[in-house]
Amino acid sequence: MKRKGLVGILVIVLLASVFLMTGCGNQKPATTGDEELATLNVSYIFTNHQTPLIVAMKQGEAFKDQGTYLKEVVPKEKYELYSDGKKVCKVNIITAKSGSETATLFAQGHIDIGLASVTAVMNAIDSGTAVKILSPIQTEGMALVFPKGSNIKDWTSFENYVKSSSKPVIMGYHSPTSAPKIVFEAALFDAGLKVTQDANDTSADILLVDLKETSNFIPALISKQVEGWVGPSPFPEVAVEENVGQIVEQLRDLPPAGKWHDTPCCVVAASDKIISECPEEVEAFMRLIGLNSAWCNQNLTEAAHITADWIGISKEESEKASLKYMSAPSDSWTEGVGVYQKTLDNMGKFSGSLKGKELKDTESLLFDFQFVE
């Protein structure tokens, strides 16, 4: 019995040693075998707002000369991240349907890094999820869409249509915390229009309907489930190209004039845990995003074609999208996040750590720019 007890203790010690050797940061051993490499679980959404990551996955070792690149192991699922001639870590890719799903994946501990709308990440932080925004990845590229041939051709005609309607105008969105939905709702709020998500509230001007994911945009328009919707590129351009819809207004041009220019949209976020435990791996991943963002800006047409093939849309549709890729925060971008925070708070969207606060009070809660500054 004593011998069995001693064996049990030795097994526990051995397992504890193995556990310590497979972590990140200072706990990693000096050897570089694959079994000891950290793994980053990274999620993204099928949209050209996240083209820099898509390009990195598609181009793979063709970008070896950049110094930081991905080597494909399983297409669209598993990669190895290399930087400065060394294999840094493994990367598991997870496809999310929306920013709100990304927030849920963070909260459940299923992902370490997620590309999603800044508003989705802000809502996650407000609700207590331990994540930080590491950098922007893109701005603008959002639009208000109505069926092709509609008399609604700009914001003024849209507003007049809403005010003259005898019942709530039904508008769709793809995620409760998506930037298009939040910008649109804020513009309606500024215009004094009443918004509801209760189908029984006939006193409202607008009834917002959650279409759950971007793949439902076109079917919802064709079936007349909604009268129009707001969504990210390339889906407004897809609606136009397929002769289903027309772009009424780019959301950057919604009133008041200038408020939504250079609108923050998608960001790279990471859990506090992975930032603390795997700083070298996170830094290499952010270098990858930065290099590919610069490449996309310099090769917009080629980047659009890569994205089109990846997410299954026509190259013509992808080319028409108007996007800016960026991997470091500018003053105007940071100010835009502040506009979001104030607007969302005024609309009663926060109930936790961001409630009643301004950006100057919450920057350390929201941001960690150490990997891009």
C-alpha positions, 0 to 999 in steps of 0.5 A, a space after each residue: 500500500 505504501 508503494 502504491 501511495 509513493 507511485 501515486 505521488 510521483 505521477 502527480 509530480 510528473 503531471 504537474 511538471 508536464 503542465 508547467 512546461 506546456 504553458 506560455 511566457 516564462 514557463 516554456 522550456 528552452 526546446 522548440 518541439 511542436 508539443 511545447 509550442 503555444 497555441 493561439 485560438 483565433 476567431 474571425 468573421 467572413 467579411 472583407 473588414 478582416 481581409 488582412 487575416 484572410 490574406 495572411 492565411 491565403 498567401 501563407 509562405 508566399 509572404 515569407 520575405 515579410 519576415 512574419 507569416 503563416 504556414 498552412 497545416 489544414 486549410 482555413 483551420 490550422 496554421 503555424 506562425 513564423 517570425 524572424 525565421 522561427 516557428 513562434 506558435 500554432 494557430 487554430 482558426 475559428 469562424 464566428 458568425 458575428 461580433 456577439 458570437 465572438 464576445 460569447 466565445 471570449 466569455 466561454 474561454 474558447 478563443 484567445 484572440 478575436 477579430 470583431 466589431 469594436 462595439 461587440 468588444 466594448 459590450 463584452 468588456 462592459 459585461 465583465 469579460 476580461 479582454 482588451 482591444 489590441 488594435 484597429 484593423 479597419 474603418 468604415 465600409 458599412 451601408 444602409 440597403 433597401 430593395 432595388 428600385 425603391 424610392 428610398 435613395 438617401 437618408 432624407 427620403 428614408 427619414 420621410 418614409 419612416 415618419 409617414 409610415 402608419 406602422 413601424 418600418 422593419 429594418 434588419 441587422 446581423 448582430 446585436 452588437 455590430 457596428 452597423 447596427 449601433 451606428 444606425 440606431 444612434 443616428 435614429 436616436 439623434 433624429 428623434 425616431 423611436 426604435 423597438 425590437 418588440 414586434 407588438 410595439 406599434 407606437 415605434 417608428 422602427 422595428 429592428 429585427 435580428 437576422 442572426 448572420 450576414 448570410 441572411 441579408 439577401 434572403 431577408 430582402 428577397 422574402 420581404 422579411 425586412 424592408 431594408 437592413 444595415 450591414 458591413 461590406 461586402 454585403 451591401 455591394 453583393 446586394 447591388 451586384 445581384 440586382 437585389 438591393 440598392 445602397 441608400 447611404 454609406 453609414 459614414 454619411 449619416 447625420 449629424 455630418 462628420 460624426 461617423 467619418 473614419 468610423 471605428 469598426 473591426 478590431 483585434 482583441 485578446 483575452 487578458 489571460 493570453 496577453 499575460 501568458 503569451 506576450 511573445 506569441 501575441 506580439 508576433 501575431 500583431 506583427 502579422 496583422 500589421 504587415 498584411 494590413 499595409 500590404 492590403 492598402 497597397 494592393 487593394 484590388 488583389 486583396 479584394 480578389 483574395 477575399 472574394 475567393 475566400 468568402 465566396 463572392 464575385 471579384 466585382 462585388 469585392 472590388 466595390 467595397 470602400 475600406 481602410 485597413 489600419 493596425 495602429 490607433 490614430 487620434 481620430 480612431 480613438 476619438 471615434 471609439 469615444 463617440 461610440 462609448 458616449 452614444 451607447 451610454 446615452 442610449 442605455 446600452 451599458 450596465 456594467 464597467 462602462 456605464 456612466 463613464 467617458 473614454 478618458 475614464 476607461 482607456 486602461 479598461 478598453 485598450 492595450 496597445 503595447 504590441 502596436 505602439 
